[in-house]
Amino acid sequence: MSLIHRTTLSPTKLELLTQWLPGQPWYAGAGSGRQPEPAKAGGFRLDDPQGEVGLEFMVVTDGSGETAVAYHVPLAYRAAPLTGAEHALIGTTEHGVLGKRWVYDGAHDPVLVAQLTAFVRGEARAQAQSVSDTPDPTVGRSWTGPAQAPAFGSGTVVDGPAGTTDVVLDGGPDGRLVLRVVRALRPGTHAAAEGGVLGHVDGRWQQPDGSEVRAVLATLHGGEPTA
């Protein structure tokens, strides 16, 4: 179960994201010259069965009023660098209890991808983002694929349609699975609107005006997903 330490983090997650977001192709403010002002708005966690990697699915909002945009940023926290993932490093931070942590874009972390896929298939349980040992029943999921889904190999990360990232996995009903991570969130979206969806994850967050909304955070497809 997730253990949340009440301690310091320097730099903070939001400070790391402030520097990282402008370089992402799905960031709506790219080229505007405006520095992002990400604010934590929601999210959840999953457990690493080995207890080694912290897995957080954070929703942040950037901007205010009707111009605010919500982003889904999966984060993987490691005690040592992930070999071959230098391009996916968001930054390093000093944790008051755990020491130096390497923070990665979770779409490139095999542990996060495996556990998110397991959650979609009903093989893992969502945990509260900021409370230890507490399941979060508000995180939605569905799976209409085979009861015994084949094992899959390592994933290849590619750009998906606007505002998404695809992780192509070996395995699945027709030889592959594609995990699509939604980055720029659209409140009120439903997985049924996408073609070829075998399963999905949806979650809630709070808008800058205080209203609560939810949307699809990720979908799992068999074969090549429909754009």
N, C-alpha and C positions, 0 to 999 in steps of 0.2 A: 504494500500500500504506500501511497505517496507520503513522504515526510517533508513538511515545509519548515524550514529554519527561519526563525525570527531574528534576522541579523542584517549586517550591512553588505552592500554590493557596490563595488567601485571599479569602473563606472557602472551606473545603473543600466538596466535593460533598455529603458527609454533613451538614455544618452547614447547607447550603442546604435539603436535604431535611427536616431536623428542623423547620424553620420552615414548609415548604410542605405536607408530608403532612397535617396536621390539617385543612386546608381542602378536601381532596379527598373527593368523595362516596363513593368506594370504600374509604376508609381505615377499617379496622375499629375503631380507637380513638377515632373522632370522638365528642365529647361526654363522654368519660371524664375529661377534665381531666388526663390523664397526658401528659407530653411524650414524643414519639416518641424512640426510641433506635435509629435505623437503623444496621445493620451491613452492610458490603459482603459479599455471599455468592456472587456469580457474575455472568456476563454475557458479552457479546462486542461487537465493533464491526463496522461496515460502512464502506466507503470512499465518500466523495463523489467522483464522477468528475471534478469541477472542482477538487477539493482545497481547497474553501473552508470547508465545514461539518464539524465533528467529529460523528460519529454513534456513540453508545454506547447499548447496551441493558443496563442495570444491574439486577441482582436484589439487593434488600436484605431483610434480615430485621429484624423489630421484635418485641421481647419475648424471652422465654426459655422453655425447656422445651416442654411441650405447648401452651402458649398462644402460642408464636411464630407470626407470620404473615409470609409472604414476598410481596413486591411487585415487580412488573416496572415499571421506570421508564425508558422510552426518553428519552434526553437528546440535544439538539442544541446544539452549541457554536458561537457565531457571533462574528465580530470587530466586528459592528455590529448595531444593533437590527433585528429582522425586522418590516417594516411590517405593521401591522394585527394583530400577535400580542401586544399588550400583556397581554391576559388570560391568555396561556400562558407568561408569563415566570416562571421559577422564581426567578431572581435573577441578579446579576452577581458576577463574581469576578475577582481579579487573578492572572493566570498569569505565573509567573516568567520565561517566555520570550516568550510571545505577547502579553502585556499584558492589557488588560481584555477579558473574554469575557462575552457574554450567553448565559445558559443557559435553554433553553426545554424545555417538555414536548413531546417529539418527535412526539406524535400530531398536533400542530398545525403541524409544520414540513414544508413540501412536499418538501424534499430527503430528509428521513428517510423519509417515507411512500413516496416513489418508489423509494428504494433497498431498503426492506424488502419492497415488492411485487416488485421485481426479484429479490431473493434467493429469495422463495417460488417464483418461476417459473424458478429456476435460472440467472438472468442476472447474479448477483453472488455473491461468495464471503465467507463469514464470516471475520472476523479475530480474533485473540486480543485479549482485553480490555486486557492490560497489557504486551504484548510487541510491539515494532515488527516489521513485515513478516513476520508469522507467521500463516498460516491456522489456523482453529480447526475441525477436522473433527468435534468433538463436538456442534456445533450441527446439529440435524436439520431437514429440510425435505421437503416433498412438493408436487407440482403435478399435478393430473389434468385441468386445464382445457385449452383449445385450445393447440396448439403455437405459433400466432401470435396471441397475445392482443392485442386492440385497444389503441391508446393511450388514456390516460385524462386527464381534465382535473383541475382543482384539487379538493381534497376538502372536504367539509363534516363537521365533527366533531359527533357527537351522543352522548348517553349510550346505552350498550348495556345488556344485562341486567346484573344485579348483578355488580360487580367487573370490568367491562369498559368500553371506549370504542370506538365505531364511527367509522370514517372512510369516508364514502360518496363514491365516485369515479365520475365520468362515464366510461362505457366498460364493457367486459365482455361476456360472451356474450349477455346480454339487455338491454344498455343501461347497465349499471352494475356496478361491483365494490364490495364492502364489505370493508374491512380492519378486523377486530376485534382490538383490542389487549387482551390479558388483563392486568389490573392485579393483582388478588388471586389468587395462584397456588395451585393445588391439586395437590400431588404425585401423580404417577401418572395424570394425565388424558391422554386421547388425542383427537386431532382427529376420529376416526371417530365419536365420541359425539355430534358436532354435525351437524345436518342441513344439507345444501346446501354442504358444504365443498369447495372446489376445491383448496385447498392450505393448508399450515400451516408454522409454525416451532416447534420445541421445543428446550429447553435445560436445562442442569443447574445446580445450585447446592448449597451446603453449608449444612445446618441448624445451629442453634446447638450441637447435641449432637455435631457432627462427621460425621454421616451425609450421604451424597450422594444427592440426589433429582433428578428432572427432571419437567417438565410442559410443556404447550403454552403458548407465549408469545403467539402470534398466529395467526389464521386468516384466510383470504381466501375470500370467498363471491361467487357470482354472484347478482345481484339482491338481494332482501331476505333476510338470514340468518334462520334459525330461532332463536328465543330459547331 
